[in-house]
Amino acid sequence: MTAEGFLEGRRLQMARGVLLQCIMGGYPPARFYGSDDGDLALNADPRQIHRLPWSQTPRALAICDADELSGESSRLSTRGQLKQVIARYAALGLEPVVATELEFFVFAANDDPAQAFRPPVGLDGRREEGYSAFSVSSNNGLRPFFKEVYECMAALGLPRDTFMHEMGVSQFEINLLHGDPLLLADQTFLFKHLLKEVALKHGLIVVCMAKPLAHTPGSSMHIHQSLVEIGSGRNVFSDDAGQPTAMFRHFIGGLQAGLADFTALFAPNVNSYQRLCHPYASPNNACWSHDNRAAGLRIPASSPVARRVENRLPGADANPYLAIAASLAAGLHGIENELEPTAAIQGEFEVPDNLSLPCTLHAALERLKRSQLARELFGTEFIEGYIASKTMELTSFFDEITPWERRVLAAQA
């Protein structure tokens, strides 16, 4: 839209079906988004209108709500779903506080998808070999890129907590500062967009696939969650003596009850399960623990005022609005129904069958299809539309034969 049209308040409309567009560009049958495929109104959030600092031609980006023309939020909108979950907490006098940790890879340009991703050539003329995890000098070869990333983050008002080199080859992580869930979802979305745009200016690509390299840790989007009392700001996960509260237990119990049903929302792509089936620090279970990274739900070591629950299931490829909404909705379900969690696990452990999660996209979609809880929390229209779109993507994946199949199976009898 032109700047003049935007400033005049001209309404921007979009077909409802676009909210269910699959990643290849196609659409499920029209019955999943209204047979007429009528329009939605895109209403800009005035707090999320940004001049894009990396663009040579002056451009701006506005994050919008997708609303029905009658005024209510579209049930197909993931941002709208998150706003509804936040409103349900507010009705109880509670306000969720969320932080995201996003991991990503920085690679050299890759114009042939048949070839593996490669790290860029550093200032020393060499490519990283994987020995730089947590090194203070690990990103020296990428200093011009990261310098512009930091500058663009400041220009967009994206406060950062910590930035580090992660376990993978040319893999990095940012921790965004905790705050309002909708704000954090917006910031996570903006940051991913920023990364990719700035990388292109530097002849690089940023990849947020869950598992872009074999034999290498994948990329997560861990979600830290706590609840505070509206008005006082008191963390309701801790009592006056600094001990865990019943609400804290119920929140964990709700997550344990919902993680398996919601796995397809946290791990939305075929590649997501490459990360989860190699579970080093990427646990595909609904166990919970105090400071054990093998558990899907980890309680980080902290003071009582900062007591929180870390959901370690989502990958970097997850939709931040939907992943945060699903995690908070599961916790709220536990609070409203006073669900008790299992006993905490510590050290080496075997995952009980009732706490294991789907390990393929097909299994996760089948679980979501059978979930009455998902329909209660997100509505039948959204769940059925989401499944229809993701089923198209899965079918497209199965339409291709992979190099592994040609390499290993061609010579078999």
N, C-alpha and C positions, 0 to 999 in steps of 0.2 A: 504494500500500500504506500502511496506517496505520503510524505510528511504532512502535506497540506490536507489531504483527505483524513489522515489520522487526527490532526489537531482540530479539524472541523467536527469531529465526532461521528464521521461516517461509519455506519455499521458494516462490519466484515462478517460474511456468512460463509458457511462451509457445509457440505453434505455430511449427514450423520455417519454414513458408511466409512468416512475417512478415519474415524476413531477405531475402526476394526481392520484397517488396512494391514495386511501381513507384510513381513519384512522383504518379500520378493516383489511387492507392489500390487498384488491382487487383492480381491475381496471375497469374503464368504457370501453365501446366498443372501439376497436382500431381506429375507424374513428375519435375519438376526439384527437388523438395524432399522426396521420399519419398511414395509414393502414399497412405499413411495420414495424412500431415500430423501426425505425432506431436509431442509436446512437447519443448522444450529447457528447461534450467534456466538462469535468470539469476542468476549469482553475483557479488555486488557486490565490487569491488576495494576493500579497506579503506582504501587510500590515496586513493581518489577518491569520498569521501562528503562532500557539501558542503551546508551550510545556504545557501539562496538569499537573498542580501542584498536583492534588489530586490522580494521577495515580501512584501506586507503581511500575508497569512496565513502563519504559520510553515510553511515547506516545505523539503524537502531533496531533493537529486538524488544518485543513486548510479550511477556508471558501472559496468556489469556485463560480465562475460564470458558469452557464449552457449555453454553446454556441453551435450553430449549427456547424457541421463540416466545413461548408463554411466560418465560422468566425463570423457571426452576432449573437447577443444575442437571445436565444430562447424566443419566445413570451409566452411560458408556465412558464418561470422563474419569480417568484415574485421579486427576487433581481434585475433581468433585468428590470422588469416593473418599479421599483423604480428609477433605473438609468436613464431610459428614461424620467420620469417625471422631475427629476433634470436637465436633459439636456434641456428640454423645458423652464424651468425657466432661465437657463444660456443664452439661445438665446435672452431673454429679458433683459439681464444684471442684473438678480436677482439671489440670492442664498438663499434657505430656511434654516432656523435655527430651529432645532427640539429638544425637550426633551421628554422623556417618564417617566411616573410614573407607576411602576409595583407593583401590590399587589399579595400576595401569602399566602397560609396556610402551616404551618409546623405541620404534624400529626405523631402519632405513626404508626408503620408498620401496614398495613391493608391487610391481606391475604384472606379476604372473602368479595367480593364486595356486598354481601347482607347485610352487617353490615355497619352502619354509621361510618364515620371517627371520630377519637377521638384524642384530643390533647395529647401530650406525657406527661409522668410523670416527674415533675420537680425535682429539687434538694431537695425540701422539701417533696418529696414523694407523692405529690398531682397533680392532673390534673387541668389545668386552667379552670375556670368556666365562663369566659367572663367578668371579672371585670377589665381587665388590659389595656383597650384602652388608648393609649397615655401615659402610665405609664413609668416612668424612670426605674423601676425595673421589667418590665413585661417579659423580656426575660432572666431573671437570670437562669432559669432552662435549657436554651438552649445556655448558654455561650460558651461551647466547640464547638458547631456547628457553631455559628456565628463568633467565633474567626477564625475558618478555612475558613469560607466564606470570611471574610475580607482579610485574607492572600492570598487566591486564586484570589480575585479580583485584589489585588495589583500586583500579579505575571502575570496576564493577561492584565494589563494596563487598568483596568476598573475603572475610577474615579467615586466616588459616592458623591452625594450631601448630602442628608439626609436619614436616616434610622429610621423607627418608628414602634411601635406596632399600628395596625389599629383597626377598630371597632369590627371585628369578633374574635371568640375564636381562639387563636394561629395564628392570621392573622397579616402579616407584610407588609410594603411598603418600596420600595427604590425609590428615585428620582435620575435618572442619569443626569449628567451635560449636558447642551444644546450644540448642535454643528451640524455638517454635518449630514443630514438625513440618508445617507447610513451608516456612522459610528455608529450612534445611533441605527439603526436597527441591525447592526452586534453586538453591545454591548448588546442590549436587548436579542438577541438570545443566545449569549454566557453566559449571566448572568443566564438565565433560565436553560441552560444546566448545568452550574456550581452548581446551587442550588440543582438540583436533584441528581447529582453525589456525592456531599459532604454529602447530607442528608443520602444517602445509607450507607456511611462509618460510620455514627453515629447511625445506626439503626432506622432512621426516613424516612419519605417520604415528599417531597414538592409537593403540588398540586396547579396547575395553572388553574384548572377548573374555569369557571365564577361563579358558585354557588355550591360549594361542600357541604354546610350545609344548611338545612332548617332553617327558622326563624333567619337567620344570614346574614349580608351584604355580597354581592358577591365581587369578585375581578376584578378590572378594569385595563386597561392600557391606562390611559389618555395621550393624545398627545398634547403637547404645540408647537405652530407654530408661527413663525414670518418670515419676509422677509427682507433681507438686500441688499443694492446696492453693486454689485461686484466692488471692488476697494476701495470705501470709507468706506464700512461697515455700512453705515447709515441705520437705521431701517426705511423702507419706509411706515410703518404703522403710523408714526408720522411725522408731518410737522415741520418746523423750530420753530414754536410757541408752539410745544408740543401737538398740536391737532390731532385728528384722520384724516387720509387722505381718499381720494376717493378709493384708492387701498385697504385700510383696509376694507371699507364697501363692496367693490366688492368681496373681499376674503370671507367675511362672507356670502354674497349673494350666492356665488358659493357653499359653504358648505351646505347652506339651500336647494339649488336646487339638491344636490347630495346625501344627507344623506339617504333618503328613498330608492333610487335606490341601494345604496352601503351597506345597512344594513347587507346583507349576507357576505360582505367582512370584516366588523367590528365585527360581531357576527356569527362565522362560524359553531357553533355546536348547537345541540338541547338544551343542557344545558345553552347555552348563553342566552336564552330567559327566563330562570328561574330568572336570574339576572335582566333582563330588565322589566319583568312583576311585579317585586317588586321594584319600582323605587326610593327607598330612596337613594339619592346621586348617582343613576344610571339611569339618565333620558333617556327615549326612545322617545325623541322629537328633533325637529330641531329648537327650539326656541333659541334665544341668549340673553345674559344678562350681565350686569356688576356685576361680583362677586356674582352670584346666582347659587348655586350648583344644583338647580332643573332644570336648563336649559342644554340642550345637548351641547350648545356652550357657554362657559363661558369666559368672559374677566377678568382675575385676576387683582386685584388691583396692580398697578405697576407704575413706572416712565415712561414717554414717550419713553425713549430709550429702555425699556423692554416691550413695548406694544406687546401683543401676543394674540392668540386665542387658547383656550383649547378645544379640541374635547373630550368630556366625554363619548362618545358612546362605544368605543372598550373595550372588556373585556380582562382579562389576558390570555385568550385562543386564542386570535387573532394572526395571523401571523404578526410579526412586520413589515416586508418588505411590505406586501400587505396593511396593515392598514395605514401605513405612506404614501404609494403611493396613496391610494384612497383619503385620506384626503387632501394631497397636490394637487392632480389632480383636485379635486372638487373646491378648492380655485382658482387654475389657470383658470379653466373654468369660474369662476365668474369674474376674472380680464380681461380675453380676451373678454368677452361679456358684461362687465360693468353692471353686475347684482346688483341690489339694494336689501339689506336685508329688512326684515320686521322691524317694530319698536321694540326696545329692551323691554324686559319684566322685571319687578321687583316684589319682594314680592310673595304672593300667586297668582297663575294664573291657568287658564284652558287652556289646549293645543288646539289650533285650529285644525280642521280636516286636513287642508292642511299642518300642521307641525308635525303630528303624524307619527310614524314609524311602520313598520311591527313588530308584536309581537310574531311571530312563525317563525321557520326556513322555513316551507313550504311557508308562505306568503312572506318572504324575498326573497326566490328563485324565486317565481312567479314574484315579482317586478323586480328582476334583469333580468329575462328572457325577460321582456318587455322593458327593458331600452335601448334606442338607445344611450343615453349618455355613458353608460358603454361600449358599443361596440366601440364607437368613441374613448374613452380614453384608453381602454385596449386591443382592438382588439377582433373580433368575436371568433377567435380560443381560446383565453384564457377564455373568458366569458362562452362559451359553454362547454369547458372542465371542468371548475370549477363547473358549475351547474350540469354536469353529475356526477362528483365525489361526490358532496354534496348530490345529490339525492339518490345515493347508500347508503350513511350513514343514511339518513332519513328513507329510506325503511328498513334498518337493525334495526333501533330503533323501528319501528312499527311492526317488526316481533316478538317482545318480549312483554310479559304481565307483568306489573309492580306490586310490592307489594300493592300499593294503590288500583289498580283495584281489586285484589283478596280480600283485606281487606274490601273495601267499597261496591263493586258491587255484590259480590257473593250471598249475601242474598236478593238482590232485585228481585222483581217479573219479 
